[in-house]
Amino acid sequence: MEQGPQLQVKAAQELNFRGEHLLVVEDNDHNYFYLEVVFEPYNLRLTRAATGSKALQMLKSGERFDLVVLDIRIPEMDGWEVLRQLRISHPTLPVMGHTAYAFETDRKRGLELGMNAFLTKPARPRDLVETVHELLMTHKI
């Protein structure tokens, strides 16, 4: 049984994170805090964009991000549109969908639009960490 972030500390020593920078597109404070707690032991830097337009602005700013964690239901511009525009400007940047949209059609749509992975909230800490690790190792930019 998953026991939360403290269970992950041992695994953190085995994973090869090197301070990679994740852009987390998430408007819900509770959900963002959950991701902060999950990723804290892993030497990953998180930057938050609470709206779709803010996420695109940050990506265009020149700041380097190694991966995007993207919610779908966000203010101003939904995650689908963020993903469409992101794929034009950053075609190789890995994107992990992390959303409450749990239908198979949503997962399929995300992958067709260019998501590299799709996790349904609430994702288990182990699934989040392993998916981010896999994406960072296979999509080095």
Phi and psi in radians as a Rosetta constraint file:
Dihedral C 1 N 2 CA 2 C 2 CIRCULARHARMONIC -1.138 0.35
Dihedral N 2 CA 2 C 2 N 3 CIRCULARHARMONIC 2.272 0.35
Dihedral C 2 N 3 CA 3 C 3 CIRCULARHARMONIC -1.977 0.35
Dihedral N 3 CA 3 C 3 N 4 CIRCULARHARMONIC 0.219 0.35
Dihedral C 3 N 4 CA 4 C 4 CIRCULARHARMONIC 1.682 0.35
Dihedral N 4 CA 4 C 4 N 5 CIRCULARHARMONIC -3.037 0.35
Dihedral C 4 N 5 CA 5 C 5 CIRCULARHARMONIC -1.010 0.35
Dihedral N 5 CA 5 C 5 N 6 CIRCULARHARMONIC -0.547 0.35
Dihedral C 5 N 6 CA 6 C 6 CIRCULARHARMONIC -1.079 0.35
Dihedral N 6 CA 6 C 6 N 7 CIRCULARHARMONIC -0.521 0.35
Dihedral C 6 N 7 CA 7 C 7 CIRCULARHARMONIC -1.150 0.35
Dihedral N 7 CA 7 C 7 N 8 CIRCULARHARMONIC -0.477 0.35
Dihedral C 7 N 8 CA 8 C 8 CIRCULARHARMONIC -1.400 0.35
Dihedral N 8 CA 8 C 8 N 9 CIRCULARHARMONIC -0.335 0.35
Dihedral C 8 N 9 CA 9 C 9 CIRCULARHARMONIC -0.977 0.35
Dihedral N 9 CA 9 C 9 N 10 CIRCULARHARMONIC -0.739 0.35
Dihedral C 9 N 10 CA 10 C 10 CIRCULARHARMONIC -1.070 0.35
Dihedral N 10 CA 10 C 10 N 11 CIRCULARHARMONIC -0.782 0.35
Dihedral C 10 N 11 CA 11 C 11 CIRCULARHARMONIC -1.142 0.35
Dihedral N 11 CA 11 C 11 N 12 CIRCULARHARMONIC -0.496 0.35
Dihedral C 11 N 12 CA 12 C 12 CIRCULARHARMONIC -1.038 0.35
Dihedral N 12 CA 12 C 12 N 13 CIRCULARHARMONIC -0.595 0.35
Dihedral C 12 N 13 CA 13 C 13 CIRCULARHARMONIC -1.202 0.35
Dihedral N 13 CA 13 C 13 N 14 CIRCULARHARMONIC -0.443 0.35
Dihedral C 13 N 14 CA 14 C 14 CIRCULARHARMONIC -1.549 0.35
Dihedral N 14 CA 14 C 14 N 15 CIRCULARHARMONIC -0.346 0.35
Dihedral C 14 N 15 CA 15 C 15 CIRCULARHARMONIC -1.548 0.35
Dihedral N 15 CA 15 C 15 N 16 CIRCULARHARMONIC 2.695 0.35
Dihedral C 15 N 16 CA 16 C 16 CIRCULARHARMONIC -1.830 0.35
Dihedral N 16 CA 16 C 16 N 17 CIRCULARHARMONIC 0.955 0.35
Dihedral C 16 N 17 CA 17 C 17 CIRCULARHARMONIC -1.448 0.35
Dihedral N 17 CA 17 C 17 N 18 CIRCULARHARMONIC 2.495 0.35
Dihedral C 17 N 18 CA 18 C 18 CIRCULARHARMONIC -2.288 0.35
Dihedral N 18 CA 18 C 18 N 19 CIRCULARHARMONIC 0.736 0.35
Dihedral C 18 N 19 CA 19 C 19 CIRCULARHARMONIC 1.369 0.35
Dihedral N 19 CA 19 C 19 N 20 CIRCULARHARMONIC 0.471 0.35
Dihedral C 19 N 20 CA 20 C 20 CIRCULARHARMONIC -1.031 0.35
Dihedral N 20 CA 20 C 20 N 21 CIRCULARHARMONIC 2.683 0.35
Dihedral C 20 N 21 CA 21 C 21 CIRCULARHARMONIC -1.879 0.35
Dihedral N 21 CA 21 C 21 N 22 CIRCULARHARMONIC 2.087 0.35
Dihedral C 21 N 22 CA 22 C 22 CIRCULARHARMONIC -1.886 0.35
Dihedral N 22 CA 22 C 22 N 23 CIRCULARHARMONIC 2.277 0.35
Dihedral C 22 N 23 CA 23 C 23 CIRCULARHARMONIC -1.625 0.35
Dihedral N 23 CA 23 C 23 N 24 CIRCULARHARMONIC 2.052 0.35
Dihedral C 23 N 24 CA 24 C 24 CIRCULARHARMONIC -1.826 0.35
Dihedral N 24 CA 24 C 24 N 25 CIRCULARHARMONIC 1.969 0.35
Dihedral C 24 N 25 CA 25 C 25 CIRCULARHARMONIC -1.699 0.35
Dihedral N 25 CA 25 C 25 N 26 CIRCULARHARMONIC 1.702 0.35
Dihedral C 25 N 26 CA 26 C 26 CIRCULARHARMONIC -2.660 0.35
Dihedral N 26 CA 26 C 26 N 27 CIRCULARHARMONIC 2.144 0.35
Dihedral C 26 N 27 CA 27 C 27 CIRCULARHARMONIC -1.582 0.35
Dihedral N 27 CA 27 C 27 N 28 CIRCULARHARMONIC -0.324 0.35
Dihedral C 27 N 28 CA 28 C 28 CIRCULARHARMONIC -1.525 0.35
Dihedral N 28 CA 28 C 28 N 29 CIRCULARHARMONIC 2.106 0.35
Dihedral C 28 N 29 CA 29 C 29 CIRCULARHARMONIC -1.019 0.35
Dihedral N 29 CA 29 C 29 N 30 CIRCULARHARMONIC -0.756 0.35
Dihedral C 29 N 30 CA 30 C 30 CIRCULARHARMONIC -1.078 0.35
Dihedral N 30 CA 30 C 30 N 31 CIRCULARHARMONIC -0.787 0.35
Dihedral C 30 N 31 CA 31 C 31 CIRCULARHARMONIC -1.137 0.35
Dihedral N 31 CA 31 C 31 N 32 CIRCULARHARMONIC -0.690 0.35
Dihedral C 31 N 32 CA 32 C 32 CIRCULARHARMONIC -1.146 0.35
Dihedral N 32 CA 32 C 32 N 33 CIRCULARHARMONIC -0.754 0.35
Dihedral C 32 N 33 CA 33 C 33 CIRCULARHARMONIC -1.038 0.35
Dihedral N 33 CA 33 C 33 N 34 CIRCULARHARMONIC -0.717 0.35
Dihedral C 33 N 34 CA 34 C 34 CIRCULARHARMONIC -0.992 0.35
Dihedral N 34 CA 34 C 34 N 35 CIRCULARHARMONIC -0.798 0.35
Dihedral C 34 N 35 CA 35 C 35 CIRCULARHARMONIC -1.142 0.35
Dihedral N 35 CA 35 C 35 N 36 CIRCULARHARMONIC -0.674 0.35
Dihedral C 35 N 36 CA 36 C 36 CIRCULARHARMONIC -1.027 0.35
Dihedral N 36 CA 36 C 36 N 37 CIRCULARHARMONIC -0.797 0.35
Dihedral C 36 N 37 CA 37 C 37 CIRCULARHARMONIC -1.136 0.35
Dihedral N 37 CA 37 C 37 N 38 CIRCULARHARMONIC -0.747 0.35
Dihedral C 37 N 38 CA 38 C 38 CIRCULARHARMONIC -1.114 0.35
Dihedral N 38 CA 38 C 38 N 39 CIRCULARHARMONIC -0.774 0.35
Dihedral C 38 N 39 CA 39 C 39 CIRCULARHARMONIC -1.540 0.35
Dihedral N 39 CA 39 C 39 N 40 CIRCULARHARMONIC -0.206 0.35
Dihedral C 39 N 40 CA 40 C 40 CIRCULARHARMONIC -0.926 0.35
Dihedral N 40 CA 40 C 40 N 41 CIRCULARHARMONIC -0.747 0.35
Dihedral C 40 N 41 CA 41 C 41 CIRCULARHARMONIC -1.238 0.35
Dihedral N 41 CA 41 C 41 N 42 CIRCULARHARMONIC -0.092 0.35
Dihedral C 41 N 42 CA 42 C 42 CIRCULARHARMONIC -1.841 0.35
Dihedral N 42 CA 42 C 42 N 43 CIRCULARHARMONIC 0.176 0.35
Dihedral C 42 N 43 CA 43 C 43 CIRCULARHARMONIC 1.045 0.35
Dihedral N 43 CA 43 C 43 N 44 CIRCULARHARMONIC 0.694 0.35
Dihedral C 43 N 44 CA 44 C 44 CIRCULARHARMONIC -1.890 0.35
Dihedral N 44 CA 44 C 44 N 45 CIRCULARHARMONIC 2.378 0.35
Dihedral C 44 N 45 CA 45 C 45 CIRCULARHARMONIC -1.607 0.35
Dihedral N 45 CA 45 C 45 N 46 CIRCULARHARMONIC 2.267 0.35
Dihedral C 45 N 46 CA 46 C 46 CIRCULARHARMONIC -1.979 0.35
Dihedral N 46 CA 46 C 46 N 47 CIRCULARHARMONIC 2.331 0.35
Dihedral C 46 N 47 CA 47 C 47 CIRCULARHARMONIC -2.158 0.35
Dihedral N 47 CA 47 C 47 N 48 CIRCULARHARMONIC 2.363 0.35
Dihedral C 47 N 48 CA 48 C 48 CIRCULARHARMONIC -1.815 0.35
Dihedral N 48 CA 48 C 48 N 49 CIRCULARHARMONIC 2.406 0.35
Dihedral C 48 N 49 CA 49 C 49 CIRCULARHARMONIC -2.108 0.35
Dihedral N 49 CA 49 C 49 N 50 CIRCULARHARMONIC 2.113 0.35
Dihedral C 49 N 50 CA 50 C 50 CIRCULARHARMONIC -1.553 0.35
Dihedral N 50 CA 50 C 50 N 51 CIRCULARHARMONIC -0.111 0.35
Dihedral C 50 N 51 CA 51 C 51 CIRCULARHARMONIC -2.370 0.35
Dihedral N 51 CA 51 C 51 N 52 CIRCULARHARMONIC 2.794 0.35
Dihedral C 51 N 52 CA 52 C 52 CIRCULARHARMONIC -1.128 0.35
Dihedral N 52 CA 52 C 52 N 53 CIRCULARHARMONIC -0.738 0.35
Dihedral C 52 N 53 CA 53 C 53 CIRCULARHARMONIC -1.148 0.35
Dihedral N 53 CA 53 C 53 N 54 CIRCULARHARMONIC -0.634 0.35
Dihedral C 53 N 54 CA 54 C 54 CIRCULARHARMONIC -1.128 0.35
Dihedral N 54 CA 54 C 54 N 55 CIRCULARHARMONIC -0.681 0.35
Dihedral C 54 N 55 CA 55 C 55 CIRCULARHARMONIC -1.059 0.35
Dihedral N 55 CA 55 C 55 N 56 CIRCULARHARMONIC -0.822 0.35
Dihedral C 55 N 56 CA 56 C 56 CIRCULARHARMONIC -1.140 0.35
Dihedral N 56 CA 56 C 56 N 57 CIRCULARHARMONIC -0.660 0.35
Dihedral C 56 N 57 CA 57 C 57 CIRCULARHARMONIC -1.072 0.35
Dihedral N 57 CA 57 C 57 N 58 CIRCULARHARMONIC -0.765 0.35
Dihedral C 57 N 58 CA 58 C 58 CIRCULARHARMONIC -1.150 0.35
Dihedral N 58 CA 58 C 58 N 59 CIRCULARHARMONIC -0.684 0.35
Dihedral C 58 N 59 CA 59 C 59 CIRCULARHARMONIC -1.143 0.35
Dihedral N 59 CA 59 C 59 N 60 CIRCULARHARMONIC -0.624 0.35
Dihedral C 59 N 60 CA 60 C 60 CIRCULARHARMONIC -1.367 0.35
Dihedral N 60 CA 60 C 60 N 61 CIRCULARHARMONIC -0.254 0.35
Dihedral C 60 N 61 CA 61 C 61 CIRCULARHARMONIC -1.213 0.35
Dihedral N 61 CA 61 C 61 N 62 CIRCULARHARMONIC -0.272 0.35
Dihedral C 61 N 62 CA 62 C 62 CIRCULARHARMONIC 1.705 0.35
Dihedral N 62 CA 62 C 62 N 63 CIRCULARHARMONIC -0.171 0.35
Dihedral C 62 N 63 CA 63 C 63 CIRCULARHARMONIC -1.117 0.35
Dihedral N 63 CA 63 C 63 N 64 CIRCULARHARMONIC 2.398 0.35
Dihedral C 63 N 64 CA 64 C 64 CIRCULARHARMONIC -1.502 0.35
Dihedral N 64 CA 64 C 64 N 65 CIRCULARHARMONIC 2.217 0.35
Dihedral C 64 N 65 CA 65 C 65 CIRCULARHARMONIC -2.107 0.35
Dihedral N 65 CA 65 C 65 N 66 CIRCULARHARMONIC 2.477 0.35
Dihedral C 65 N 66 CA 66 C 66 CIRCULARHARMONIC -1.672 0.35
Dihedral N 66 CA 66 C 66 N 67 CIRCULARHARMONIC -0.307 0.35
Dihedral C 66 N 67 CA 67 C 67 CIRCULARHARMONIC -2.881 0.35
Dihedral N 67 CA 67 C 67 N 68 CIRCULARHARMONIC 2.602 0.35
Dihedral C 67 N 68 CA 68 C 68 CIRCULARHARMONIC -2.016 0.35
Dihedral N 68 CA 68 C 68 N 69 CIRCULARHARMONIC 2.267 0.35
Dihedral C 68 N 69 CA 69 C 69 CIRCULARHARMONIC -1.790 0.35
Dihedral N 69 CA 69 C 69 N 70 CIRCULARHARMONIC 2.017 0.35
Dihedral C 69 N 70 CA 70 C 70 CIRCULARHARMONIC -2.101 0.35
Dihedral N 70 CA 70 C 70 N 71 CIRCULARHARMONIC 2.093 0.35
Dihedral C 70 N 71 CA 71 C 71 CIRCULARHARMONIC -1.429 0.35
Dihedral N 71 CA 71 C 71 N 72 CIRCULARHARMONIC 2.751 0.35
Dihedral C 71 N 72 CA 72 C 72 CIRCULARHARMONIC -1.679 0.35
Dihedral N 72 CA 72 C 72 N 73 CIRCULARHARMONIC -0.726 0.35
Dihedral C 72 N 73 CA 73 C 73 CIRCULARHARMONIC -1.635 0.35
Dihedral N 73 CA 73 C 73 N 74 CIRCULARHARMONIC 1.542 0.35
Dihedral C 73 N 74 CA 74 C 74 CIRCULARHARMONIC -2.290 0.35
Dihedral N 74 CA 74 C 74 N 75 CIRCULARHARMONIC 2.741 0.35
Dihedral C 74 N 75 CA 75 C 75 CIRCULARHARMONIC -1.213 0.35
Dihedral N 75 CA 75 C 75 N 76 CIRCULARHARMONIC 2.765 0.35
Dihedral C 75 N 76 CA 76 C 76 CIRCULARHARMONIC 1.297 0.35
Dihedral N 76 CA 76 C 76 N 77 CIRCULARHARMONIC -0.757 0.35
Dihedral C 76 N 77 CA 77 C 77 CIRCULARHARMONIC -2.719 0.35
Dihedral N 77 CA 77 C 77 N 78 CIRCULARHARMONIC 2.160 0.35
Dihedral C 77 N 78 CA 78 C 78 CIRCULARHARMONIC -1.229 0.35
Dihedral N 78 CA 78 C 78 N 79 CIRCULARHARMONIC 2.889 0.35
Dihedral C 78 N 79 CA 79 C 79 CIRCULARHARMONIC -1.083 0.35
Dihedral N 79 CA 79 C 79 N 80 CIRCULARHARMONIC -0.490 0.35
Dihedral C 79 N 80 CA 80 C 80 CIRCULARHARMONIC -1.111 0.35
Dihedral N 80 CA 80 C 80 N 81 CIRCULARHARMONIC -0.769 0.35
Dihedral C 80 N 81 CA 81 C 81 CIRCULARHARMONIC -1.226 0.35
Dihedral N 81 CA 81 C 81 N 82 CIRCULARHARMONIC -0.662 0.35
Dihedral C 81 N 82 CA 82 C 82 CIRCULARHARMONIC -1.012 0.35
Dihedral N 82 CA 82 C 82 N 83 CIRCULARHARMONIC -0.793 0.35
Dihedral C 82 N 83 CA 83 C 83 CIRCULARHARMONIC -1.087 0.35
Dihedral N 83 CA 83 C 83 N 84 CIRCULARHARMONIC -0.763 0.35
Dihedral C 83 N 84 CA 84 C 84 CIRCULARHARMONIC -1.003 0.35
Dihedral N 84 CA 84 C 84 N 85 CIRCULARHARMONIC -0.837 0.35
Dihedral C 84 N 85 CA 85 C 85 CIRCULARHARMONIC -1.246 0.35
Dihedral N 85 CA 85 C 85 N 86 CIRCULARHARMONIC -0.647 0.35
Dihedral C 85 N 86 CA 86 C 86 CIRCULARHARMONIC -1.077 0.35
Dihedral N 86 CA 86 C 86 N 87 CIRCULARHARMONIC -0.691 0.35
Dihedral C 86 N 87 CA 87 C 87 CIRCULARHARMONIC -1.180 0.35
Dihedral N 87 CA 87 C 87 N 88 CIRCULARHARMONIC -0.423 0.35
Dihedral C 87 N 88 CA 88 C 88 CIRCULARHARMONIC -1.324 0.35
Dihedral N 88 CA 88 C 88 N 89 CIRCULARHARMONIC -0.804 0.35
Dihedral C 88 N 89 CA 89 C 89 CIRCULARHARMONIC -1.502 0.35
Dihedral N 89 CA 89 C 89 N 90 CIRCULARHARMONIC -0.474 0.35
Dihedral C 89 N 90 CA 90 C 90 CIRCULARHARMONIC -2.408 0.35
Dihedral N 90 CA 90 C 90 N 91 CIRCULARHARMONIC 1.202 0.35
Dihedral C 90 N 91 CA 91 C 91 CIRCULARHARMONIC -1.115 0.35
Dihedral N 91 CA 91 C 91 N 92 CIRCULARHARMONIC -0.390 0.35
Dihedral C 91 N 92 CA 92 C 92 CIRCULARHARMONIC -1.826 0.35
Dihedral N 92 CA 92 C 92 N 93 CIRCULARHARMONIC -0.061 0.35
Dihedral C 92 N 93 CA 93 C 93 CIRCULARHARMONIC -1.212 0.35
Dihedral N 93 CA 93 C 93 N 94 CIRCULARHARMONIC 2.142 0.35
Dihedral C 93 N 94 CA 94 C 94 CIRCULARHARMONIC -1.147 0.35
Dihedral N 94 CA 94 C 94 N 95 CIRCULARHARMONIC 2.455 0.35
Dihedral C 94 N 95 CA 95 C 95 CIRCULARHARMONIC -2.265 0.35
Dihedral N 95 CA 95 C 95 N 96 CIRCULARHARMONIC 2.200 0.35
Dihedral C 95 N 96 CA 96 C 96 CIRCULARHARMONIC -1.943 0.35
Dihedral N 96 CA 96 C 96 N 97 CIRCULARHARMONIC 2.047 0.35
Dihedral C 96 N 97 CA 97 C 97 CIRCULARHARMONIC -1.273 0.35
Dihedral N 97 CA 97 C 97 N 98 CIRCULARHARMONIC 2.359 0.35
Dihedral C 97 N 98 CA 98 C 98 CIRCULARHARMONIC -2.415 0.35
Dihedral N 98 CA 98 C 98 N 99 CIRCULARHARMONIC 1.696 0.35
Dihedral C 98 N 99 CA 99 C 99 CIRCULARHARMONIC -2.550 0.35
Dihedral N 99 CA 99 C 99 N 100 CIRCULARHARMONIC 2.803 0.35
Dihedral C 99 N 100 CA 100 C 100 CIRCULARHARMONIC -1.421 0.35
Dihedral N 100 CA 100 C 100 N 101 CIRCULARHARMONIC -0.150 0.35
Dihedral C 100 N 101 CA 101 C 101 CIRCULARHARMONIC -1.185 0.35
Dihedral N 101 CA 101 C 101 N 102 CIRCULARHARMONIC 1.864 0.35
Dihedral C 101 N 102 CA 102 C 102 CIRCULARHARMONIC -1.845 0.35
Dihedral N 102 CA 102 C 102 N 103 CIRCULARHARMONIC 0.038 0.35
Dihedral C 102 N 103 CA 103 C 103 CIRCULARHARMONIC -1.371 0.35
Dihedral N 103 CA 103 C 103 N 104 CIRCULARHARMONIC 2.592 0.35
Dihedral C 103 N 104 CA 104 C 104 CIRCULARHARMONIC -1.027 0.35
Dihedral N 104 CA 104 C 104 N 105 CIRCULARHARMONIC -0.597 0.35
Dihedral C 104 N 105 CA 105 C 105 CIRCULARHARMONIC -1.133 0.35
Dihedral N 105 CA 105 C 105 N 106 CIRCULARHARMONIC -0.580 0.35
Dihedral C 105 N 106 CA 106 C 106 CIRCULARHARMONIC -1.216 0.35
Dihedral N 106 CA 106 C 106 N 107 CIRCULARHARMONIC -0.752 0.35
Dihedral C 106 N 107 CA 107 C 107 CIRCULARHARMONIC -1.067 0.35
Dihedral N 107 CA 107 C 107 N 108 CIRCULARHARMONIC -0.790 0.35
Dihedral C 107 N 108 CA 108 C 108 CIRCULARHARMONIC -1.094 0.35
Dihedral N 108 CA 108 C 108 N 109 CIRCULARHARMONIC -0.774 0.35
Dihedral C 108 N 109 CA 109 C 109 CIRCULARHARMONIC -1.042 0.35
Dihedral N 109 CA 109 C 109 N 110 CIRCULARHARMONIC -0.783 0.35
Dihedral C 109 N 110 CA 110 C 110 CIRCULARHARMONIC -1.033 0.35
Dihedral N 110 CA 110 C 110 N 111 CIRCULARHARMONIC -0.806 0.35
Dihedral C 110 N 111 CA 111 C 111 CIRCULARHARMONIC -1.166 0.35
Dihedral N 111 CA 111 C 111 N 112 CIRCULARHARMONIC -0.671 0.35
Dihedral C 111 N 112 CA 112 C 112 CIRCULARHARMONIC -1.138 0.35
Dihedral N 112 CA 112 C 112 N 113 CIRCULARHARMONIC -0.592 0.35
Dihedral C 112 N 113 CA 113 C 113 CIRCULARHARMONIC -1.420 0.35
Dihedral N 113 CA 113 C 113 N 114 CIRCULARHARMONIC -0.139 0.35
Dihedral C 113 N 114 CA 114 C 114 CIRCULARHARMONIC 2.086 0.35
Dihedral N 114 CA 114 C 114 N 115 CIRCULARHARMONIC 0.142 0.35
Dihedral C 114 N 115 CA 115 C 115 CIRCULARHARMONIC -1.189 0.35
Dihedral N 115 CA 115 C 115 N 116 CIRCULARHARMONIC 2.513 0.35
Dihedral C 115 N 116 CA 116 C 116 CIRCULARHARMONIC -1.576 0.35
Dihedral N 116 CA 116 C 116 N 117 CIRCULARHARMONIC -0.352 0.35
Dihedral C 116 N 117 CA 117 C 117 CIRCULARHARMONIC -2.746 0.35
Dihedral N 117 CA 117 C 117 N 118 CIRCULARHARMONIC 2.778 0.35
Dihedral C 117 N 118 CA 118 C 118 CIRCULARHARMONIC -2.519 0.35
Dihedral N 118 CA 118 C 118 N 119 CIRCULARHARMONIC 2.000 0.35
Dihedral C 118 N 119 CA 119 C 119 CIRCULARHARMONIC -2.032 0.35
Dihedral N 119 CA 119 C 119 N 120 CIRCULARHARMONIC 2.455 0.35
Dihedral C 119 N 120 CA 120 C 120 CIRCULARHARMONIC -1.642 0.35
Dihedral N 120 CA 120 C 120 N 121 CIRCULARHARMONIC 2.368 0.35
Dihedral C 120 N 121 CA 121 C 121 CIRCULARHARMONIC -1.277 0.35
Dihedral N 121 CA 121 C 121 N 122 CIRCULARHARMONIC 2.522 0.35
Dihedral C 121 N 122 CA 122 C 122 CIRCULARHARMONIC -1.467 0.35
Dihedral N 122 CA 122 C 122 N 123 CIRCULARHARMONIC 2.097 0.35
Dihedral C 122 N 123 CA 123 C 123 CIRCULARHARMONIC -1.375 0.35
Dihedral N 123 CA 123 C 123 N 124 CIRCULARHARMONIC 2.490 0.35
Dihedral C 123 N 124 CA 124 C 124 CIRCULARHARMONIC -1.178 0.35
Dihedral N 124 CA 124 C 124 N 125 CIRCULARHARMONIC 2.526 0.35
Dihedral C 124 N 125 CA 125 C 125 CIRCULARHARMONIC -0.895 0.35
Dihedral N 125 CA 125 C 125 N 126 CIRCULARHARMONIC -0.782 0.35
Dihedral C 125 N 126 CA 126 C 126 CIRCULARHARMONIC -1.050 0.35
Dihedral N 126 CA 126 C 126 N 127 CIRCULARHARMONIC -0.733 0.35
Dihedral C 126 N 127 CA 127 C 127 CIRCULARHARMONIC -1.131 0.35
Dihedral N 127 CA 127 C 127 N 128 CIRCULARHARMONIC -0.720 0.35
Dihedral C 127 N 128 CA 128 C 128 CIRCULARHARMONIC -1.060 0.35
Dihedral N 128 CA 128 C 128 N 129 CIRCULARHARMONIC -0.883 0.35
Dihedral C 128 N 129 CA 129 C 129 CIRCULARHARMONIC -1.134 0.35
Dihedral N 129 CA 129 C 129 N 130 CIRCULARHARMONIC -0.805 0.35
Dihedral C 129 N 130 CA 130 C 130 CIRCULARHARMONIC -1.139 0.35
Dihedral N 130 CA 130 C 130 N 131 CIRCULARHARMONIC -0.664 0.35
Dihedral C 130 N 131 CA 131 C 131 CIRCULARHARMONIC -1.181 0.35
Dihedral N 131 CA 131 C 131 N 132 CIRCULARHARMONIC -0.796 0.35
Dihedral C 131 N 132 CA 132 C 132 CIRCULARHARMONIC -1.059 0.35
Dihedral N 132 CA 132 C 132 N 133 CIRCULARHARMONIC -0.773 0.35
Dihedral C 132 N 133 CA 133 C 133 CIRCULARHARMONIC -1.047 0.35
Dihedral N 133 CA 133 C 133 N 134 CIRCULARHARMONIC -0.832 0.35
Dihedral C 133 N 134 CA 134 C 134 CIRCULARHARMONIC -1.061 0.35
Dihedral N 134 CA 134 C 134 N 135 CIRCULARHARMONIC -0.776 0.35
Dihedral C 134 N 135 CA 135 C 135 CIRCULARHARMONIC -1.125 0.35
Dihedral N 135 CA 135 C 135 N 136 CIRCULARHARMONIC -0.725 0.35
Dihedral C 135 N 136 CA 136 C 136 CIRCULARHARMONIC -1.168 0.35
Dihedral N 136 CA 136 C 136 N 137 CIRCULARHARMONIC -0.613 0.35
Dihedral C 136 N 137 CA 137 C 137 CIRCULARHARMONIC -1.330 0.35
Dihedral N 137 CA 137 C 137 N 138 CIRCULARHARMONIC -0.535 0.35
Dihedral C 137 N 138 CA 138 C 138 CIRCULARHARMONIC -1.724 0.35
Dihedral N 138 CA 138 C 138 N 139 CIRCULARHARMONIC -0.170 0.35
Dihedral C 138 N 139 CA 139 C 139 CIRCULARHARMONIC -2.230 0.35
Dihedral N 139 CA 139 C 139 N 140 CIRCULARHARMONIC 0.866 0.35
Dihedral C 139 N 140 CA 140 C 140 CIRCULARHARMONIC -1.134 0.35
Dihedral N 140 CA 140 C 140 N 141 CIRCULARHARMONIC 2.297 0.35
